[in-house]
């Protein structure tokens, strides 16, 4: 019997093998210093990441969710305020709005890019609206220029959810440097991932940067002098040391992801799958390579039999989650997000993915291609 080739969805061990010595040295340096909280590596990483994002300030925190929440708090957005975001996102985007005390207001996804549908924004704005959070989903930037224009017209803040798009570009500019502020996650499987949880806030707003630095560290600028009621939301020095090593390779890793996406695009072009579209304004970093099919479970089951791991991002839109029933949305309110939630399949994607693995994935898909033709009615979305 032939051994089935195993293709993981993400292979963090393969990446670690390429930087093991450097990571070990970086972590050992922190251990020797014993400066585990807001140590030198945190300060250095913040400076390096701000420069990478082409922004002025970066403030390390414990998670991407905290990054979003603290930005909202820094702008005094809270109870009684509304924040607009997209229904097609991970729930953390919306949870951060709730944690700040504001009310999430959702709009549908763009049928081409899966990011926020800009044409729906103005219809969602009310006198209570204070901010828009566009999500750069799957590594694809949202269409920022019209979002900024709408926000300026209505006096709103634009807070980029950049948790899946480290290094992506919008019209040549790094995402994270376009809105008033941005939040990144360093969850281990992200394009730039820590070896635990981590996050960072990027902004060109000096006042917001100062306020976030206080909020993440018990509301203090000097020890035991607490100017505001803050939180314990700091980025660990050990994680910052790891991230400093990995940041040096991020552009190369993103280039590899783009090459893998191009190989998928070429080899899957003859199949009935709906493939991801890179917008003409975007340079995606393909945190995920997401296709669509009407027979998702059959496809995933077959790929699993062939040793191929897949994912679903995400199977239930935020407005249909039990945790957000009180928002009053119903099935049918956001048809693009709902339909795509039933169809999306994420194929293996990571920098160390080999052409052999991609060929194996594609050949397995082609074996059952005739079983998952998209429905004709979806042509308007495809």
Secondary structure, 3 states (H helix, E strand, C coil): CCCCCCECCCCHHHHHHHHHHHHHHHHHHHHHHCCCECCHHHHHHHHHHHHHCCCCEEEEECCHHHHHHHHHHHCCCCCCCEEEEECCCCHHHHHHHHHCCCEEEEECECCCCCCECHHHHHHHCCCCEEEECCECHHHCCCCHHHHHHHHHHHCCEEEEECCCCCCCEECCEECCCCCCEEEEECCCCCCCCCCCCCEEEEECCHHHHHHHHHHCECCEEECCEECCCCCECECEHHHHHHHHHHHCCHHHHHHHHHHHHHHHHHHHCCCCCECCCCCCCEECCCCCEEEECCCHHHHHHHHHHCCECCECCCCCCHHHCHHHHHHCCCCCCCHHHHHHHCCEEEECCCCCCCHHHHHHHHHHHHHCHHHCCCCHHHHHCC
